Amino acid sequence: MRALISVWEKTGVVDFATRLSGLGWEIVSSGGTAGALADAGVPVLAVEDVTGSPEMLDGRVKTLHPRIHGGILADRSKPAHLASLSEHGIAAIDLVVCNLYPFRSDPGPELIDIGGPAMVRAAAKNHGDDAGGVGVVVDPADYEPVLAELAEAGALSAATRRRLARAAFAHTAAYDAAIVSWLDEPVIGDVEPAPGAGESDEPAPLPPTVHLALERVDECRYGENPHHLGARYRPVGELTWWDHAYQHGGLALSYLNFFDADAAWRIVHDLGDAEGSAAVVIVKHANPCGAAAGGDLADVYQRAYDCDARSAFGGIVAFNQIVDLNTVERIETAAQADLIIAPGYEDGVVERIEAKRRNTRVLEAPRPDEAGISLRQINGGWLVQSPHAFASAPEDWQVVTQRKPTAAELADARFAWRVCGHVTSNAIVLARDRTAWGIGAGQQNRVESGQLAAAKADGRAAGGACASDAFYPFGDGVEAAAAAGVAVVVQPGGALRDDDVIARANDLGLAMLFTGERQFRH
């Protein structure tokens, strides 16, 4: 039996080859792998001794040879194939052990592996359903089970070879996806027109194809509902902020815990960065039900909680600063949270949370990753768009009413707009003193979103700001904002009846700002 071993990641390979040789296997190897095995005293046959051709072109060509690929690809169940091997003096290769150049570590042409994927795919193609199939190993985690099966049975079963073949094709698919993503980087946002497009055409900001290769890393406690299965996947070979998060205690996370915590974590950092201060966001069903910013974290938490204490029960609480003992005192008197997430905790805080809130999951995590393109599945396909972002700067907003906002009102408008951009449409946010006192989310019309926001604010946003994620088509939305007592309205503008809406704001003595951008979220 002959095995071809050629790996970049050499963890465990010397022990694997030593034990494989002890089982009577002949080892063929190339380059650095052959050197490592020879240095360890493992009997090894160099690839060039098999092919009769030296490595060339700085190692770009070494295994790309009929004596290698013929040995891998020959179908042992076909007499004609066996006759061809005999005619050309080619020995069959029964096991290929190979992992690829680490392209993701330093993307570039020299780390695009050619011979490795060719061998892996050839072996996986020829895994076969009978006793004569080829085994392929791309993951060092499979060394031990493969050795155990070879030692016990003398050969790999068809089921094992099939499992290994699937892992091999997944390995090369992920590798190719990483290369495509690298090649796409200069394309996204490229100013050059698409082939065949006129000079005045808008450029296509998204790549022509999207290639996903994901690996399962976390089993969810359950999916969106207890009868659903759920898991967290990540891009193969890439670590996300979730992989660096640490859960101090509590039950395993469910699908919705992951989903809502991810939303809360992104929102609280966006809000804290925009405000340049401490921020707290409470999320329920992917929407913030409380949001506040300020100088003292305990006070900020209390205001965020007081926004909508009823909805905060069972929610996700996110802090952008280390949770201190003063803040945990407020947490202890508040309603139970499903999960708390923060960049860290002062000594004793976690223990106090666990003592008073046994079912609350406590997570410690780094900042969220920079957002990439957004993908959402639809029946039979996907929708893809550029990541959520705020396109306009407050200094570029247009005052369209006779009355201009005061500095305090402008600060409230900036805060309300920032929160509103993270709320499911139709969205209305009423805010004052860097607190979102009223949040109306996900209604089919803007008026009812405003009514919900006003009911939740209950007068607490008087003198503050109202933010709308899309334009007001009629004056009734402005009337609702005025009835809630706000002093300034911030909205995108762009409606057919903008003049009527502005006139109504003037009648009501409101200041109004146009941002020039819509912030729908679905």
C-alpha positions as CSV (number, residue, x, y, z in Angstrom):
1,M,0.0,0.0,0.0
2,R,1.3,3.4,-0.9
3,A,0.5,6.8,0.7
4,L,1.4,10.2,-0.7
5,I,2.0,12.8,2.1
6,S,2.5,16.4,1.2
7,V,1.2,19.0,3.8
8,W,1.8,22.6,4.6
9,E,0.4,22.3,8.2
10,K,2.7,19.7,9.6
11,T,1.2,19.3,13.1
12,G,1.1,15.6,13.9
13,V,2.3,14.5,10.5
14,V,5.6,12.9,11.6
15,D,3.8,10.7,14.2
16,F,1.1,9.8,11.6
17,A,3.7,8.8,9.0
18,T,5.8,6.9,11.5
19,R,2.8,4.8,12.6
20,L,1.6,4.4,9.0
21,S,5.0,3.1,8.0
22,G,4.8,0.7,10.9
23,L,1.6,-0.7,9.4
24,G,3.6,-1.6,6.3
25,W,2.7,1.4,4.1
26,E,5.2,2.9,1.7
27,I,5.5,6.7,2.1
28,V,5.9,9.1,-0.9
29,S,6.5,12.7,-0.1
30,S,7.8,16.0,-1.5
31,G,9.5,19.2,-0.5
32,G,9.5,20.2,3.2
33,T,7.3,17.3,4.2
34,A,9.8,14.8,2.8
35,G,12.6,16.5,4.7
36,A,10.7,16.5,7.9
37,L,9.9,12.8,7.6
38,A,13.4,11.9,6.6
39,D,14.9,13.9,9.5
40,A,12.6,11.9,11.9
41,G,13.8,8.6,10.5
42,V,10.7,7.8,8.6
43,P,11.5,5.8,5.4
44,V,10.3,8.1,2.6
45,L,10.4,8.0,-1.2
46,A,10.8,11.4,-2.8
47,V,8.3,12.4,-5.4
48,E,11.0,13.2,-8.0
49,D,12.2,9.6,-7.6
50,V,8.7,8.4,-8.5
51,T,8.2,10.9,-11.4
52,G,11.8,10.9,-12.7
53,S,11.4,14.7,-12.9
54,P,12.9,17.2,-10.5
55,E,10.9,19.9,-8.7
56,M,11.0,23.1,-10.8
57,L,9.8,26.7,-11.0
58,D,10.5,27.3,-7.3
59,G,8.4,24.3,-6.4
60,R,5.4,25.3,-8.5
61,V,5.7,22.0,-10.3
62,K,6.5,18.8,-8.4
63,T,3.4,16.5,-8.1
64,L,1.7,17.5,-11.4
65,H,2.8,14.3,-13.2
66,P,1.1,11.2,-14.7
67,R,3.0,8.9,-12.4
68,I,1.4,10.7,-9.5
69,H,-2.1,11.4,-10.8
70,G,-2.3,8.1,-12.7
71,G,-1.6,6.3,-9.4
72,I,-4.3,8.3,-7.7
73,L,-7.0,8.3,-10.3
74,A,-6.8,4.7,-11.6
75,D,-10.1,2.9,-11.0
76,R,-9.1,-0.4,-9.5
77,S,-12.3,-2.0,-10.6
78,K,-11.5,-1.5,-14.3
79,P,-9.0,-4.0,-15.8
80,A,-8.1,-1.5,-18.5
81,H,-7.0,1.0,-15.9
82,L,-4.8,-1.6,-14.1
83,A,-3.3,-2.6,-17.4
84,S,-2.4,1.0,-18.1
85,L,-0.7,1.3,-14.7
86,S,1.3,-1.8,-15.5
87,E,2.2,-0.6,-19.0
88,H,3.5,2.7,-17.8
89,G,5.2,1.4,-14.6
90,I,2.9,3.4,-12.3
91,A,2.2,2.2,-8.8
92,A,-1.2,2.8,-7.3
93,I,-1.6,5.4,-4.5
94,D,-4.1,4.3,-2.0
95,L,-4.0,7.3,0.4
96,V,-3.4,11.0,-0.1
97,V,-2.6,13.2,2.9
98,C,-2.5,16.8,1.9
99,N,-3.5,20.2,3.2
100,L,-3.0,23.4,1.3
101,Y,-0.9,26.6,1.3
102,P,-2.2,29.0,3.9
103,F,-3.7,31.5,1.4
104,R,-5.7,33.4,4.0
105,S,-2.6,34.2,6.0
106,D,-1.0,36.4,3.3
107,P,-3.2,36.4,0.1
108,G,-1.3,36.5,-3.1
109,P,-0.4,34.5,-6.2
110,E,2.5,32.5,-4.5
111,L,0.1,31.1,-1.9
112,I,-2.4,29.9,-4.5
113,D,-1.9,26.2,-4.3
114,I,-2.1,24.2,-7.6
115,G,-0.7,20.8,-7.0
116,G,-2.3,20.3,-3.6
117,P,-5.9,20.9,-4.7
118,A,-5.3,18.7,-7.8
119,M,-4.1,15.8,-5.6
120,V,-6.9,16.3,-3.1
121,R,-9.6,16.5,-5.7
122,A,-8.2,13.5,-7.6
123,A,-8.2,11.3,-4.5
124,A,-11.6,12.5,-3.4
125,K,-13.0,11.8,-6.9
126,N,-11.7,8.3,-6.7
127,H,-12.9,7.5,-3.2
128,G,-15.1,4.7,-4.7
129,D,-17.8,2.6,-3.2
130,D,-15.9,-0.7,-3.4
131,A,-12.8,-2.0,-1.6
132,G,-10.5,-0.3,-4.1
133,G,-11.2,3.4,-3.4
134,V,-8.6,6.0,-2.4
135,G,-8.6,7.6,0.9
136,V,-7.8,11.4,1.3
137,V,-7.0,13.2,4.5
138,V,-7.0,17.0,4.7
139,D,-7.5,17.6,8.4
140,P,-4.9,16.5,11.0
141,A,-7.9,15.7,13.3
142,D,-8.5,12.7,11.1
143,Y,-5.1,11.2,11.5
144,E,-6.0,9.2,14.6
145,P,-9.3,7.7,13.4
146,V,-7.7,6.8,10.1
147,L,-4.8,5.1,11.7
148,A,-7.1,3.3,14.1
149,E,-9.3,2.0,11.2
150,L,-6.2,0.9,9.2
151,A,-4.7,-0.9,12.2
152,E,-8.0,-2.7,12.9
153,A,-9.3,-3.5,9.4
154,G,-6.3,-3.1,7.2
155,A,-8.2,-0.7,4.9
156,L,-10.6,2.3,5.1
157,S,-14.3,1.4,4.7
158,A,-16.3,2.9,1.8
159,A,-18.2,5.0,4.4
160,T,-15.0,6.4,5.8
161,R,-13.6,7.2,2.4
162,R,-16.9,9.0,1.5
163,R,-16.8,11.1,4.6
164,L,-13.1,12.0,4.0
165,A,-13.9,12.8,0.3
166,R,-16.7,15.2,1.4
167,A,-14.2,16.9,3.8
168,A,-11.7,17.1,1.0
169,F,-14.1,18.8,-1.5
170,A,-15.3,21.2,1.3
171,H,-11.6,22.0,1.9
172,T,-10.9,22.9,-1.7
173,A,-14.2,24.7,-2.1
174,A,-13.4,26.9,0.8
175,Y,-9.9,27.5,-0.5
176,D,-11.3,28.6,-3.9
177,A,-13.9,30.8,-2.2
178,A,-11.1,32.6,-0.3
179,I,-9.2,33.2,-3.5
180,V,-12.3,34.6,-5.2
181,S,-13.0,36.9,-2.3
182,W,-9.5,38.2,-2.5
183,L,-9.8,38.8,-6.2
184,D,-13.1,40.6,-5.6
185,E,-11.7,43.1,-3.1
186,P,-10.7,45.7,-5.7
187,V,-14.0,45.1,-7.6
188,I,-16.3,46.2,-4.8
189,G,-16.8,49.9,-5.3
190,D,-14.7,49.9,-8.5
191,V,-15.3,52.9,-10.7
192,E,-14.8,51.1,-14.0
193,P,-18.0,50.3,-15.9
194,A,-19.0,46.7,-16.4
195,P,-18.1,45.1,-19.7
196,G,-20.3,46.4,-22.4
197,A,-21.6,49.3,-20.3
198,G,-21.6,52.9,-21.5
199,E,-19.2,55.4,-20.0
200,S,-22.1,57.1,-18.2
201,D,-23.5,53.9,-16.6
202,E,-23.3,53.5,-12.9
203,P,-20.7,51.0,-11.8
204,A,-21.8,47.7,-10.2
205,P,-20.6,47.8,-6.6
206,L,-21.2,44.1,-5.9
207,P,-19.2,41.2,-7.3
208,P,-20.8,39.1,-10.1
209,T,-20.7,36.0,-8.0
210,V,-20.6,35.3,-4.2
211,H,-19.0,32.2,-2.8
212,L,-19.8,31.1,0.7
213,A,-17.8,28.4,2.5
214,L,-19.0,28.1,6.1
215,E,-18.0,25.8,9.0
216,R,-20.2,24.9,11.9
217,V,-18.7,26.0,15.2
218,D,-21.5,26.3,17.7
219,E,-24.6,24.2,18.3
220,C,-27.5,26.4,19.3
221,R,-29.6,25.2,22.3
222,Y,-32.4,25.2,19.7
223,G,-33.4,27.2,16.7
224,E,-35.9,30.1,16.4
225,N,-38.3,27.8,18.2
226,P,-37.6,24.8,20.3
227,H,-38.7,22.4,17.6
228,H,-36.1,23.9,15.2
229,L,-32.4,22.9,15.0
230,G,-29.9,25.7,15.0
231,A,-26.2,26.3,14.8
232,R,-23.7,29.1,14.3
233,Y,-21.4,28.9,11.3
234,R,-18.5,31.1,10.3
235,P,-16.4,31.5,7.2
236,V,-14.0,28.6,6.9
237,G,-10.6,29.5,8.4
238,E,-11.7,32.9,9.7
239,L,-12.3,33.9,13.3
240,T,-15.0,36.4,14.2
241,W,-15.6,38.4,17.4
242,W,-18.0,35.6,18.4
243,D,-15.0,33.2,18.5
244,H,-13.3,35.5,21.0
245,A,-16.4,36.0,23.2
246,Y,-16.4,34.2,26.5
247,Q,-19.5,33.1,28.3
248,H,-19.1,33.3,32.1
249,G,-22.2,31.3,32.9
250,G,-25.8,30.5,32.1
251,L,-27.5,28.2,29.7
252,A,-26.2,27.5,26.2
253,L,-27.2,30.2,23.6
254,S,-30.2,29.7,21.4
255,Y,-30.6,30.9,17.8
256,L,-32.3,34.1,18.9
257,N,-29.8,34.7,21.7
258,F,-27.1,34.8,19.0
259,F,-29.2,36.9,16.6
260,D,-30.3,39.5,19.2
261,A,-26.9,39.7,21.0
262,D,-25.2,40.3,17.6
263,A,-27.7,43.1,16.9
264,A,-27.3,44.6,20.3
265,W,-23.5,44.4,20.2
266,R,-23.3,46.2,16.8
267,I,-25.8,48.9,17.8
268,V,-24.2,49.7,21.2
269,H,-20.8,50.2,19.6
270,D,-22.2,52.3,16.7
271,L,-24.1,54.4,19.2
272,G,-21.2,54.7,21.7
273,D,-18.8,55.6,18.9
274,A,-21.1,58.2,17.5
275,E,-21.7,59.8,20.9
276,G,-18.2,59.4,22.1
277,S,-19.4,58.1,25.5
278,A,-20.8,55.3,27.4
279,A,-23.8,53.6,25.7
280,V,-26.3,50.9,26.7
281,V,-28.7,49.2,24.3
282,I,-31.5,46.8,25.2
283,V,-32.7,44.6,22.3
284,K,-35.8,42.5,22.1
285,H,-36.6,40.6,18.9
286,A,-33.8,42.3,17.0
287,N,-35.1,45.8,17.8
288,P,-33.8,48.2,20.4
289,C,-36.4,48.8,23.1
290,G,-34.1,50.9,25.1
291,A,-31.0,53.0,24.2
292,A,-29.1,55.7,26.0
293,A,-25.7,57.4,26.1
294,G,-23.9,59.6,28.6
295,G,-21.0,59.9,31.0
296,D,-21.9,57.6,33.9
297,L,-22.6,53.9,32.9
298,A,-25.0,53.2,35.8
299,D,-27.1,56.3,34.9
300,V,-27.0,55.3,31.2
301,Y,-28.2,51.8,32.0
302,Q,-31.0,53.1,34.1
303,R,-32.2,55.4,31.4
304,A,-32.0,52.7,28.8
305,Y,-34.0,50.4,31.0
306,D,-36.6,53.0,31.8
307,C,-37.2,53.6,28.1
308,D,-39.4,50.5,28.1
309,A,-39.1,48.4,31.3
310,R,-41.8,46.1,30.2
311,S,-40.2,45.1,27.0
312,A,-36.8,44.9,28.6
313,F,-37.9,41.7,30.4
314,G,-36.1,38.8,28.8
315,G,-34.1,41.1,26.5
316,I,-30.4,41.4,25.6
317,V,-28.5,44.2,27.4
318,A,-25.3,45.4,25.7
319,F,-22.7,47.8,27.3
320,N,-19.9,49.4,25.4
321,Q,-17.8,49.8,28.6
322,I,-16.7,47.6,31.5
323,V,-19.6,47.0,33.8
324,D,-18.8,48.3,37.3
325,L,-20.3,47.7,40.7
326,N,-22.5,50.8,40.6
327,T,-24.1,49.5,37.4
328,V,-24.6,46.0,38.7
329,E,-26.6,47.4,41.6
330,R,-29.0,48.9,39.0
331,I,-29.1,45.5,37.1
332,E,-30.0,43.7,40.3
333,T,-33.2,45.7,40.8
334,A,-34.3,45.5,37.1
335,A,-36.2,42.8,35.3
336,Q,-34.5,39.6,34.3
337,A,-32.4,39.9,31.1
338,D,-31.8,36.8,28.9
339,L,-28.3,37.9,28.2
340,I,-25.8,40.6,29.2
341,I,-22.9,41.4,27.0
342,A,-20.0,43.8,27.7
343,P,-16.3,44.2,27.0
344,G,-15.5,43.3,30.6
345,Y,-16.7,43.3,34.2
346,E,-15.2,44.6,37.4
347,D,-14.2,42.0,40.0
348,G,-17.3,40.7,41.7
349,V,-19.8,41.8,39.1
350,V,-20.3,38.5,37.3
351,E,-20.7,36.7,40.6
352,R,-23.4,39.2,41.7
353,I,-25.3,38.8,38.4
354,E,-25.1,35.0,38.7
355,A,-26.3,35.1,42.3
356,K,-29.4,37.3,41.6
357,R,-30.1,36.3,37.9
358,R,-29.3,32.6,37.6
359,N,-30.8,32.3,34.1
360,T,-29.0,35.3,32.7
361,R,-26.2,34.5,30.3
362,V,-23.2,36.7,30.8
363,L,-20.9,37.3,27.9
364,E,-17.6,39.1,27.6
365,A,-16.5,40.1,24.1
366,P,-14.2,42.2,21.9
367,R,-15.6,44.9,19.5
368,P,-17.8,43.6,16.7
369,D,-16.1,43.0,13.3
370,E,-16.4,45.4,10.5
371,A,-19.5,44.6,8.5
372,G,-19.2,43.0,5.1
373,I,-21.8,42.6,2.4
374,S,-25.2,41.6,3.7
375,L,-26.9,38.4,2.5
376,R,-30.5,37.4,3.1
377,Q,-32.0,34.2,1.9
378,I,-35.2,34.2,-0.2
379,N,-37.0,31.2,-1.8
380,G,-34.6,29.9,-4.4
381,G,-31.9,32.4,-3.9
382,W,-30.3,35.3,-2.0
383,L,-30.5,39.0,-1.8
384,V,-27.2,40.8,-1.4
385,Q,-26.5,44.4,-0.6
386,S,-23.7,46.6,0.7
387,P,-23.4,46.8,4.5
388,H,-25.7,49.0,6.6
389,A,-24.1,52.4,7.1
390,F,-25.0,56.0,7.7
391,A,-24.3,58.0,4.6
392,S,-24.9,61.5,5.7
393,A,-23.1,63.6,8.4
394,P,-25.2,65.8,10.7
395,E,-23.2,68.9,9.6
396,D,-24.6,68.3,6.0
397,W,-28.2,68.0,7.1
398,Q,-30.5,70.7,5.7
399,V,-32.7,72.9,8.0
400,V,-35.9,73.3,6.0
401,T,-38.1,75.2,8.4
402,Q,-38.3,78.8,9.6
403,R,-37.1,77.8,13.0
404,K,-33.7,76.4,13.4
405,P,-32.9,73.8,16.1
406,T,-30.9,74.8,19.1
407,A,-27.6,73.1,19.9
408,A,-29.4,70.8,22.4
409,E,-32.2,70.0,19.9
410,L,-29.6,69.2,17.3
411,A,-27.8,66.8,19.7
412,D,-31.2,65.1,20.4
413,A,-31.8,64.9,16.6
414,R,-28.4,63.3,16.0
415,F,-29.0,60.7,18.7
416,A,-32.6,59.9,17.6
417,W,-31.5,59.5,14.0
418,R,-28.7,57.1,15.0
419,V,-31.0,54.9,17.0
420,C,-33.7,55.1,14.3
421,G,-31.3,53.7,11.7
422,H,-31.1,50.4,13.7
423,V,-34.9,50.0,14.2
424,T,-37.0,47.8,11.9
425,S,-39.1,49.9,9.4
426,N,-41.4,51.7,9.6
427,A,-39.5,53.4,12.5
428,I,-40.1,56.4,14.6
429,V,-37.8,57.3,17.6
430,L,-38.5,60.0,20.2
431,A,-35.5,61.0,22.1
432,R,-34.3,63.6,24.6
433,D,-31.1,64.0,26.6
434,R,-29.4,61.1,24.7
435,T,-32.2,58.7,25.7
436,A,-34.7,57.0,23.3
437,W,-37.8,57.4,25.3
438,G,-40.1,56.1,22.6
439,I,-39.4,53.6,19.9
440,G,-42.1,52.6,17.3
441,A,-40.9,49.7,15.1
442,G,-42.1,47.5,12.4
443,Q,-45.5,48.9,11.6
444,Q,-47.1,48.9,8.2
445,N,-47.7,52.7,8.3
446,R,-45.6,55.5,9.8
447,V,-48.5,57.1,11.7
448,E,-49.0,54.0,13.9
449,S,-45.2,53.7,14.5
450,G,-45.4,57.4,15.7
451,Q,-48.4,56.6,17.9
452,L,-46.5,53.7,19.5
453,A,-43.4,55.8,20.0
454,A,-45.5,58.6,21.6
455,A,-47.3,56.2,23.9
456,K,-44.1,54.7,25.1
457,A,-42.4,58.1,25.5
458,D,-45.4,59.3,27.6
459,G,-44.3,62.9,27.5
460,R,-40.6,62.1,28.4
461,A,-39.4,63.3,25.0
462,A,-41.0,66.7,25.3
463,G,-38.6,69.4,24.0
464,G,-36.5,66.7,22.3
465,A,-36.4,65.2,18.8
466,C,-38.4,62.9,16.6
467,A,-36.6,60.8,14.0
468,S,-38.3,59.0,11.1
469,D,-36.4,56.5,9.0
470,A,-38.2,57.6,5.8
471,F,-39.9,60.7,4.6
472,Y,-43.3,61.9,5.8
473,P,-45.7,61.6,2.9
474,F,-48.3,63.8,4.7
475,G,-48.4,66.3,7.5
476,D,-50.2,63.9,9.8
477,G,-46.9,62.4,10.9
478,V,-45.5,65.8,11.8
479,E,-48.7,66.5,13.8
480,A,-48.2,63.3,15.7
481,A,-44.6,64.4,16.5
482,A,-45.8,67.8,17.7
483,A,-48.4,66.1,19.8
484,A,-45.6,64.1,21.5
485,G,-44.1,67.5,22.5
486,V,-40.9,67.3,20.5
487,A,-39.1,70.5,19.3
488,V,-37.3,69.1,16.2
489,V,-38.1,66.5,13.5
490,V,-35.3,64.8,11.6
491,Q,-36.3,62.8,8.4
492,P,-34.8,62.0,5.0
493,G,-37.1,64.4,2.9
494,G,-37.8,63.7,-0.7
495,A,-41.6,63.3,-0.6
496,L,-43.9,64.7,-3.3
497,R,-45.6,66.8,-0.6
498,D,-42.4,68.0,1.1
499,D,-43.6,71.6,0.8
500,D,-46.9,70.7,2.6
501,V,-45.0,68.8,5.3
502,I,-42.6,71.7,5.9
503,A,-45.5,74.2,6.0
504,R,-47.2,72.1,8.6
505,A,-44.0,72.0,10.7
506,N,-43.8,75.8,10.4
507,D,-47.4,76.1,11.6
508,L,-46.6,73.9,14.6
509,G,-43.4,75.8,15.4
510,L,-41.2,72.8,14.9
511,A,-37.7,72.8,13.5
512,M,-37.2,70.2,10.7
513,L,-34.0,68.7,9.3
514,F,-33.6,66.7,6.1
515,T,-30.8,64.1,6.1
516,G,-31.0,63.3,2.4
517,E,-30.8,59.5,3.2
518,R,-33.4,56.9,4.0
519,Q,-32.7,54.3,6.7
520,F,-35.1,51.5,6.1
521,R,-34.3,48.1,7.8
522,H,-36.4,45.0,7.3
